[in-house]
Amino acid sequence: MTVVRDVPKQLYIGGRWQDAESGRTLSIDNPATGEELCRVADASPADGRRAVEAAVAAQAAWAATPPRVRSEILRRAYDIIIARTEDLALLMTLEMGKPLTEARAEVAYGAEFLRWFSEEAVRIDGGMMTAPDGRNRLLVTRRPVGPCLLITPWNFPLAMGTRKIGPAIAAGCTIVLKPAPQTPLSSLALAAILKEAGLPDGVLNVVTTTDAAGVVEPLLRGGQIRKLSFTGSTRVGRILLAQCADTVVRTSMELGGNAPLIVFDDADLDTAVEGTMVAKMRNMGESCCAANRIYVHTSLAEEFATRLASRMAALKVGPGTEAGVHVGPLIDNAGRSKAHDLVRDAIKRGAKVLTGGELPDGPGCFYPPTVLTDVPAESAIIDTEIFGPVAALVTFDTEDEAIDAANDTEFGLAAYLFTQNLDRALRVGERLESGMIGLNTGLVSNPAAPFGGVKQSGLGREGGRVGIDEFLEYKYIAVPTGA
């Protein structure tokens, strides 16, 4: 397809598109068909070192660039992305599988991070105060942290890039970006757009690789990378944190989730079902803040389950490029097998299937929207991030019971609650151990809001007014006054 052919397939280092030093390439496959879309450069550790050297060489000049210049580059990139929405959406659908309607929404969402941080670039502040003893003035400035390594996942291939790249550029940091090997095309297209928008050579470097461990570890231990921002699994996050310790690399981690969704007895059922569909089925459930465990008050359980199953069963499954499709393929066969294994385990333990639950025939990594009821607490699906279109329903009787179950996890990224009682909403919201809470809504992501979790769901925040803080250091200068 033209949209795939037009995207660069090489590494982007120091402002030049170049092959991997070894000449190796990796295959990018369409999860809807299993067919190869193209091949892109497969970087070695040596390529990673060259990328870091380019970022280090560009850091001083980029940090000295006026904030307005950085702002205008980001704004131009935003405008280009919006103008090319259809091409970028199709590219994303081909490499990742999500329906075109969702891909278009991600393009808009991802572009907004560039617009948001273009506005934050000119608002980096500091301050000055008189020391309590009156002898000094205390001058505080904020400076870019330095060269950054940004590692993005495959599930939101454009937006996860812009959510990290936007604040790094705005703050005056140079970047080495390592996108997921399943979905690098969106990142390569984004790099080309930023170059077109005027981003200087060396500020952004993109390294695509199947050897993540071999490429990343030497960079983190080498002493030149000063900031790591990673989105991915908690397991990998722990490994990266250990690797950052040797050189005390500053870190931001957006890790796994196990989001609870609670429907109280006073909830508006229409709102609750609609919110659950969004929280569960956005991106086919392949989202770290997807509703993973759905707790429904006993008095509403039967009607809620019936309505939800009806909505889920009506969703059209197929290639994301086809008109009217609501649910595309999962990213790969491993992801599909994981979802199916979790469903089979729950059924074996006593869960009931209201819809779905069977592997379809034919090519592609498709899995049907599935609703399970009466899911036992010991089922693996209760403790494991599903990352698929499976809704696991559990009943509860009391508020405390629901909160205790919701908090019974090592994760704390997102949570959802549905109630028409304001006192209950505030009370439960304060007790839920989550970094983000959707109240009577299934969508919490917003570029203007701080995205992140607590417990083992991560460190730091992305987006919002605080998103740029992750890429800035405070510097204090004592100024004697002669008093």
C-alpha positions as CSV (number, residue, x, y, z in Angstrom):
1,M,0.0,0.0,0.0
2,T,1.1,3.5,-0.7
3,V,0.8,4.6,2.9
4,V,3.3,1.9,4.0
5,R,5.6,2.5,1.0
6,D,6.0,6.2,1.8
7,V,7.1,5.7,5.4
8,P,10.9,5.5,6.0
9,K,12.1,2.0,6.9
10,Q,15.6,2.9,8.2
11,L,17.0,4.1,11.5
12,Y,16.9,7.8,12.1
13,I,20.2,9.0,13.7
14,G,21.7,12.4,13.7
15,G,19.1,13.7,11.2
16,R,19.9,11.0,8.6
17,W,17.9,7.9,7.6
18,Q,20.4,5.0,7.6
19,D,20.5,1.2,7.6
20,A,21.4,-0.9,10.6
21,E,25.1,-1.4,10.8
22,S,24.6,-5.1,10.4
23,G,22.2,-4.7,7.5
24,R,19.6,-6.7,9.4
25,T,15.9,-6.0,9.1
26,L,12.7,-7.0,11.0
27,S,9.3,-8.0,9.6
28,I,6.3,-5.8,10.2
29,D,3.1,-7.9,9.9
30,N,-0.6,-7.1,9.6
31,P,-2.3,-8.9,12.5
32,A,-5.5,-9.1,10.6
33,T,-4.0,-11.3,7.9
34,G,-0.6,-12.4,9.2
35,E,0.9,-11.1,6.0
36,E,4.1,-9.0,5.9
37,L,3.6,-5.3,5.3
38,C,7.3,-4.4,5.0
39,R,10.7,-4.7,6.6
40,V,12.5,-2.1,8.7
41,A,16.0,-1.7,10.0
42,D,16.8,-3.9,13.0
43,A,19.3,-2.1,15.2
44,S,22.2,-3.6,17.1
45,P,23.8,-2.2,20.3
46,A,26.3,-0.4,18.1
47,D,23.4,1.5,16.4
48,G,22.1,2.4,19.8
49,R,25.4,3.9,20.8
50,R,25.5,6.0,17.6
51,A,22.0,7.2,18.4
52,V,23.0,8.3,21.9
53,E,26.1,10.0,20.6
54,A,24.0,12.0,18.2
55,A,21.6,13.0,21.0
56,V,24.5,14.0,23.3
57,A,26.1,16.1,20.5
58,A,22.9,18.0,19.9
59,Q,22.0,18.5,23.6
60,A,23.7,21.8,24.3
61,A,22.5,23.6,21.3
62,W,19.0,22.3,21.7
63,A,18.8,23.3,25.3
64,A,19.9,26.9,24.3
65,T,17.1,27.1,21.7
66,P,14.5,29.7,22.6
67,P,11.3,28.2,24.0
68,R,9.3,29.9,21.4
69,V,11.2,28.2,18.7
70,R,10.6,24.8,20.3
71,S,7.0,25.7,20.7
72,E,6.5,26.5,17.1
73,I,8.2,23.3,15.9
74,L,5.7,21.3,18.0
75,R,2.8,23.3,16.7
76,R,3.8,22.8,13.1
77,A,4.1,19.1,13.7
78,Y,0.6,19.1,15.2
79,D,-0.8,20.8,12.1
80,I,0.9,18.3,9.8
81,I,-0.4,15.3,11.7
82,I,-4.0,16.7,11.7
83,A,-3.7,17.3,7.9
84,R,-2.6,13.7,7.4
85,T,-5.1,12.0,9.7
86,E,-6.3,9.5,7.1
87,D,-2.9,8.3,6.1
88,L,-1.6,8.0,9.6
89,A,-4.8,6.2,10.8
90,L,-4.6,3.7,7.9
91,L,-0.9,3.1,8.7
92,M,-1.7,2.5,12.4
93,T,-4.6,0.1,11.5
94,L,-2.4,-1.9,9.2
95,E,0.4,-2.4,11.7
96,M,-1.6,-2.7,14.9
97,G,-5.1,-3.8,13.9
98,K,-7.4,-1.3,15.6
99,P,-10.5,-0.2,13.5
100,L,-10.0,3.0,11.4
101,T,-12.5,4.9,13.6
102,E,-10.3,4.3,16.6
103,A,-7.1,5.0,14.7
104,R,-8.5,8.4,13.6
105,A,-9.3,9.1,17.3
106,E,-5.8,8.2,18.3
107,V,-4.3,10.5,15.7
108,A,-6.3,13.4,17.1
109,Y,-5.4,12.3,20.7
110,G,-1.8,11.9,19.9
111,A,-1.5,15.2,18.0
112,E,-3.0,17.0,20.9
113,F,0.0,16.2,23.1
114,L,2.2,18.2,20.6
115,R,-0.2,21.1,20.7
116,W,-0.5,21.0,24.5
117,F,3.3,20.9,25.0
118,S,3.9,23.5,22.4
119,E,2.0,25.8,24.8
120,E,3.8,24.5,27.9
121,A,7.2,25.1,26.3
122,V,6.9,28.9,26.8
123,R,5.7,28.5,30.3
124,I,8.7,26.9,31.9
125,D,9.2,29.1,35.0
126,G,11.5,29.7,37.9
127,G,11.6,32.2,40.7
128,M,13.6,34.4,43.0
129,M,13.2,35.1,46.7
130,T,15.0,36.8,49.6
131,A,16.7,34.4,51.9
132,P,15.2,34.4,55.4
133,D,18.4,36.1,56.8
134,G,18.2,38.8,54.1
135,R,21.8,38.3,52.9
136,N,21.2,36.3,49.7
137,R,18.7,36.2,46.9
138,L,17.7,32.7,46.0
139,L,17.4,32.3,42.2
140,V,15.7,29.2,41.0
141,T,15.8,28.1,37.3
142,R,14.6,25.0,35.5
143,R,16.8,23.3,33.0
144,P,16.4,20.3,30.7
145,V,17.4,17.0,32.3
146,G,19.5,16.1,29.3
147,P,19.5,13.2,26.7
148,C,16.5,11.0,27.1
149,L,15.7,7.4,26.2
150,L,12.0,6.9,25.4
151,I,10.6,3.4,25.1
152,T,7.0,3.1,23.7
153,P,4.6,0.1,23.5
154,W,2.7,-1.2,20.5
155,N,-0.9,-0.6,21.6
156,F,-1.1,3.2,21.0
157,P,1.9,3.5,18.5
158,L,1.4,7.2,17.7
159,A,0.0,8.7,20.9
160,M,2.6,7.0,23.2
161,G,5.3,8.6,21.1
162,T,3.8,12.1,21.1
163,R,3.0,11.8,24.9
164,K,6.8,11.4,25.6
165,I,8.4,13.3,22.7
166,G,6.2,16.4,23.1
167,P,7.3,17.3,26.7
168,A,10.9,16.3,26.0
169,I,11.2,18.6,23.0
170,A,9.3,21.4,24.9
171,A,11.8,21.1,27.8
172,G,14.8,21.2,25.6
173,C,15.9,17.6,25.8
174,T,17.3,15.4,23.0
175,I,15.9,12.0,22.5
176,V,16.5,8.4,21.5
177,L,13.2,6.7,20.8
178,K,12.9,2.9,20.8
179,P,9.4,2.0,19.6
180,A,7.9,-1.5,19.9
181,P,9.1,-3.9,17.2
182,Q,5.5,-4.8,16.3
183,T,4.5,-1.2,15.4
184,P,7.4,1.0,14.5
185,L,5.9,2.5,11.3
186,S,3.8,5.1,13.2
187,S,7.0,6.2,15.1
188,L,9.0,6.5,11.9
189,A,6.3,8.5,10.3
190,L,6.2,10.8,13.3
191,A,10.0,11.3,13.1
192,A,9.7,12.3,9.5
193,I,6.9,14.8,10.3
194,L,9.0,16.4,13.1
195,K,11.9,16.7,10.7
196,E,9.6,18.3,8.2
197,A,8.4,20.7,11.0
198,G,11.9,21.9,11.5
199,L,13.3,19.8,14.4
200,P,17.1,20.1,14.2
201,D,19.3,17.1,13.4
202,G,20.1,14.9,16.4
203,V,17.3,16.1,18.6
204,L,15.2,13.1,17.9
205,N,16.8,9.7,17.0
206,V,14.8,6.6,16.3
207,V,16.1,3.1,16.8
208,T,13.9,0.1,15.8
209,T,15.1,-3.3,17.1
210,T,14.2,-6.8,18.0
211,D,17.1,-6.8,20.5
212,A,15.6,-4.5,23.1
213,A,17.7,-5.8,26.0
214,G,20.9,-5.7,24.0
215,V,20.4,-2.2,22.8
216,V,18.8,-0.6,25.9
217,E,20.9,-1.9,28.8
218,P,24.3,-0.5,27.6
219,L,22.6,2.9,27.1
220,L,21.2,3.0,30.6
221,R,24.5,1.9,32.2
222,G,26.7,4.1,30.0
223,G,26.2,7.4,31.8
224,Q,25.1,9.5,28.9
225,I,21.4,9.0,29.1
226,R,20.0,11.1,31.9
227,K,16.3,10.2,31.7
228,L,14.3,7.1,30.9
229,S,10.6,7.2,30.1
230,F,9.1,3.7,29.7
231,T,5.6,2.5,29.0
232,G,5.2,-1.3,29.2
233,S,4.8,-4.2,31.6
234,T,5.7,-4.0,35.2
235,R,8.0,-7.0,34.8
236,V,10.2,-5.1,32.3
237,G,9.9,-1.9,34.3
238,R,11.5,-3.6,37.3
239,I,14.4,-4.7,35.1
240,L,14.9,-1.2,33.7
241,L,14.8,0.4,37.1
242,A,17.6,-1.9,38.2
243,Q,19.6,-1.0,35.1
244,C,19.1,2.7,35.8
245,A,20.4,2.4,39.4
246,D,24.1,2.2,38.4
247,T,24.1,5.7,36.9
248,V,21.1,7.1,38.8
249,V,19.1,7.7,35.7
250,R,15.9,9.7,36.3
251,T,12.9,7.5,35.5
252,S,9.2,7.7,34.5
253,M,7.4,4.5,34.4
254,E,3.9,3.8,33.1
255,L,3.5,0.1,33.8
256,G,0.8,-2.5,34.1
257,G,-2.8,-2.2,35.2
258,N,-5.6,-4.2,36.6
259,A,-8.4,-1.7,36.6
260,P,-11.5,-2.4,38.6
261,L,-14.9,-1.0,37.5
262,I,-17.6,-0.8,40.2
263,V,-21.3,-0.5,39.5
264,F,-23.2,0.5,42.7
265,D,-26.8,-0.2,43.3
266,D,-27.8,3.4,42.7
267,A,-26.0,3.6,39.3
268,D,-27.8,4.7,36.2
269,L,-27.7,1.5,34.2
270,D,-27.6,3.1,30.8
271,T,-24.6,5.2,31.9
272,A,-23.0,2.2,33.5
273,V,-23.3,-0.1,30.5
274,E,-22.1,2.6,28.1
275,G,-19.2,3.5,30.3
276,T,-18.3,-0.1,30.7
277,M,-18.3,-0.6,26.9
278,V,-15.8,2.3,26.6
279,A,-13.6,1.2,29.5
280,K,-13.5,-2.4,28.3
281,M,-13.5,-2.2,24.6
282,R,-11.4,0.9,23.7
283,N,-8.6,-0.5,21.6
284,M,-10.1,-4.0,21.8
285,G,-9.3,-4.0,25.5
286,E,-5.6,-3.7,24.7
287,S,-5.1,-0.8,27.1
288,C,-3.3,-0.6,30.4
289,C,-6.3,1.3,31.8
290,A,-8.9,-1.0,30.4
291,A,-11.5,-2.3,32.9
292,N,-10.1,-5.7,33.9
293,R,-12.4,-6.6,36.8
294,I,-16.1,-5.5,36.8
295,Y,-17.8,-5.5,40.1
296,V,-21.6,-5.2,40.0
297,H,-24.0,-4.9,43.0
298,T,-26.0,-8.0,43.4
299,S,-29.3,-6.2,42.9
300,L,-28.3,-5.1,39.4
301,A,-26.1,-8.0,38.4
302,E,-28.5,-9.9,36.1
303,E,-29.8,-6.9,34.2
304,F,-26.4,-5.4,33.8
305,A,-24.9,-8.6,32.5
306,T,-27.7,-9.1,30.1
307,R,-27.4,-5.6,28.7
308,L,-23.6,-5.8,28.5
309,A,-23.7,-9.1,26.7
310,S,-26.2,-7.8,24.2
311,R,-24.0,-4.8,23.4
312,M,-20.8,-7.0,23.2
313,A,-22.4,-9.6,21.0
314,A,-23.6,-6.9,18.5
315,L,-20.0,-5.7,17.9
316,K,-18.7,-6.5,14.4
317,V,-15.3,-8.3,14.4
318,G,-13.0,-8.1,11.4
319,P,-10.1,-6.3,9.8
320,G,-9.9,-2.7,11.0
321,T,-9.8,-1.4,7.4
322,E,-13.3,-2.7,6.7
323,A,-16.3,-0.4,7.1
324,G,-18.5,-1.0,10.2
325,V,-15.9,-3.0,12.1
326,H,-15.8,-2.4,15.8
327,V,-13.3,-5.0,16.9
328,G,-10.1,-5.6,15.1
329,P,-7.5,-8.3,15.7
330,L,-5.3,-8.5,18.8
331,I,-1.7,-7.7,18.2
332,D,-0.4,-11.2,17.7
333,N,-1.2,-14.9,18.4
334,A,0.5,-14.7,21.8
335,G,-2.0,-12.0,22.8
336,R,-4.9,-14.0,21.5
337,S,-3.8,-17.1,23.3
338,K,-3.3,-15.3,26.5
339,A,-6.9,-14.0,26.4
340,H,-8.3,-17.4,25.5
341,D,-6.3,-19.2,28.2
342,L,-7.7,-16.7,30.8
343,V,-11.2,-17.4,29.6
344,R,-10.8,-21.2,29.7
345,D,-9.3,-21.0,33.2
346,A,-12.3,-19.0,34.5
347,I,-14.8,-21.4,32.9
348,K,-13.0,-24.3,34.4
349,R,-13.4,-22.7,37.8
350,G,-17.1,-22.1,37.4
351,A,-17.6,-18.9,35.4
352,K,-20.5,-18.8,32.9
353,V,-20.2,-17.5,29.3
354,L,-22.9,-15.1,28.2
355,T,-21.3,-14.4,24.8
356,G,-18.0,-15.2,23.0
357,G,-15.3,-17.3,24.5
358,E,-14.6,-19.4,21.4
359,L,-11.6,-19.1,19.0
360,P,-12.8,-18.1,15.5
361,D,-11.7,-19.9,12.3
362,G,-9.7,-18.3,9.6
363,P,-6.5,-16.1,9.5
364,G,-5.8,-13.2,11.8
365,C,-5.4,-12.7,15.5
366,F,-9.1,-12.2,16.2
367,Y,-10.9,-12.9,19.5
368,P,-14.7,-12.4,20.0
369,P,-16.0,-9.9,22.5
370,T,-16.7,-12.1,25.6
371,V,-18.7,-11.7,28.8
372,L,-18.2,-13.9,31.8
373,T,-20.4,-13.9,34.9
374,D,-19.9,-15.5,38.3
375,V,-16.2,-15.4,37.9
376,P,-14.5,-16.9,41.0
377,A,-12.1,-14.8,42.9
378,E,-9.3,-17.4,42.4
379,S,-9.5,-17.2,38.6
380,A,-6.3,-16.1,36.9
381,I,-8.3,-13.4,35.0
382,I,-8.9,-11.5,38.3
383,D,-5.2,-11.1,38.9
384,T,-3.9,-10.9,35.3
385,E,-4.1,-8.0,32.9
386,I,-6.3,-9.4,30.1
387,F,-5.4,-7.1,27.2
388,G,-8.3,-8.3,25.2
389,P,-12.0,-8.0,24.7
390,V,-13.1,-10.0,27.7
391,A,-15.4,-8.7,30.4
392,A,-15.1,-10.6,33.7
393,L,-18.1,-9.9,36.0
394,V,-18.2,-10.4,39.8
395,T,-21.0,-9.5,42.2
396,F,-20.8,-7.7,45.6
397,D,-23.2,-6.7,48.4
398,T,-21.5,-3.9,50.3
399,E,-19.4,-0.8,49.6
400,D,-16.6,-2.0,51.7
401,E,-16.6,-5.3,50.0
402,A,-16.3,-3.7,46.6
403,I,-13.5,-1.3,47.6
404,D,-11.5,-4.1,49.3
405,A,-11.8,-6.2,46.1
406,A,-10.8,-3.3,43.9
407,N,-7.7,-2.5,46.0
408,D,-6.6,-6.2,46.2
409,T,-3.9,-5.9,43.6
410,E,-0.4,-4.8,43.2
411,F,-1.4,-2.4,40.5
412,G,-3.1,1.0,40.8
413,L,-3.3,2.7,37.4
414,A,-7.0,3.4,36.7
415,A,-10.4,2.6,38.4
416,Y,-14.0,3.3,37.4
417,L,-17.1,3.8,39.6
418,F,-20.7,4.3,38.7
419,T,-23.1,5.9,41.2
420,Q,-25.5,8.8,41.4
421,N,-24.7,9.5,45.0
422,L,-22.1,12.4,45.2
423,D,-21.2,11.5,48.8
424,R,-20.5,7.9,47.8
425,A,-18.6,9.0,44.7
426,L,-16.2,11.2,46.7
427,R,-15.9,8.7,49.6
428,V,-15.1,5.8,47.3
429,G,-12.9,7.8,45.0
430,E,-10.7,8.7,47.9
431,R,-10.4,5.1,49.1
432,L,-9.6,3.6,45.7
433,E,-5.8,3.0,45.3
434,S,-5.5,4.3,41.8
435,G,-3.8,7.2,40.1
436,M,-6.8,7.9,37.8
437,I,-10.5,7.4,38.5
438,G,-13.4,7.6,36.0
439,L,-16.6,8.7,37.8
440,N,-19.6,7.7,35.7
441,T,-17.4,7.6,32.6
442,G,-15.2,4.9,31.0
443,L,-12.7,7.3,29.5
444,V,-10.0,8.9,31.7
445,S,-7.2,9.7,29.1
446,N,-6.8,13.4,28.3
447,P,-3.7,15.3,27.2
448,A,-4.6,18.0,29.7
449,A,-4.7,15.6,32.6
450,P,-1.8,13.9,34.5
451,F,-1.7,10.2,33.4
452,G,-0.1,7.7,35.7
453,G,-0.6,5.3,38.5
454,V,0.4,4.3,42.0
455,K,1.8,1.1,43.6
456,Q,3.4,-1.1,40.9
457,S,1.6,0.7,38.0
458,G,4.4,3.2,37.8
459,L,6.3,6.4,38.7
460,G,5.7,9.9,37.6
461,R,3.0,11.4,35.4
462,E,2.6,12.1,31.7
463,G,0.4,14.9,30.2
464,G,-1.2,17.8,32.0
465,R,0.7,20.7,33.4
466,V,3.0,18.3,35.3
467,G,4.0,16.3,32.2
468,I,6.9,18.6,31.3
469,D,8.2,18.5,34.9
470,E,9.5,14.9,34.2
471,F,12.0,16.4,31.8
472,L,13.2,19.4,33.8
473,E,15.6,19.8,36.7
474,Y,15.7,22.6,39.3
475,K,18.9,24.6,39.5
476,Y,19.4,27.0,42.5
477,I,21.8,29.9,42.4
478,A,22.7,31.8,45.6
479,V,23.2,35.5,44.9
480,P,24.9,37.5,47.7
481,T,23.5,41.0,48.0
482,G,26.1,42.5,50.3
483,A,23.7,43.1,53.1
